[in-house]
Amino acid sequence: MQTTQAEPKVSAHVAVSQLREALRTAGITLPSLRVDIASPELELVSLGCIRADVTLALAEAVRRGGM
């Protein structure tokens, strides 16, 4: 997706914390959720590997809270 304005910089640590809390509220735990420290300037978040049943629960939570 191309934008005309620079995207605001978001802290990967803040993003991980907020996602972890939102998932906890939905009853979902992603044990591998973490900040990817390999490229700190990119502020990457690693969701890690998750079981198929957790993937379906995550998909359902996203559908319920869709934008």
Rosetta blueprint (number, residue, H / E / L):
1 M L
2 Q L
3 T L
4 T L
5 Q L
6 A L
7 E L
8 P L
9 K L
10 V L
11 S L
12 A H
13 H H
14 V H
15 A H
16 V H
17 S H
18 Q H
19 L H
20 R H
21 E H
22 A H
23 L H
24 R H
25 T H
26 A L
27 G L
28 I L
29 T L
30 L L
31 P L
32 S L
33 L L
34 R E
35 V E
36 D L
37 I L
38 A L
39 S L
40 P H
41 E H
42 L H
43 E L
44 L L
45 V E
46 S E
47 L L
48 G L
49 C L
50 I L
51 R L
52 A H
53 D H
54 V H
55 T H
56 L H
57 A H
58 L H
59 A H
60 E H
61 A H
62 V H
63 R H
64 R H
65 G L
66 G L
67 M L
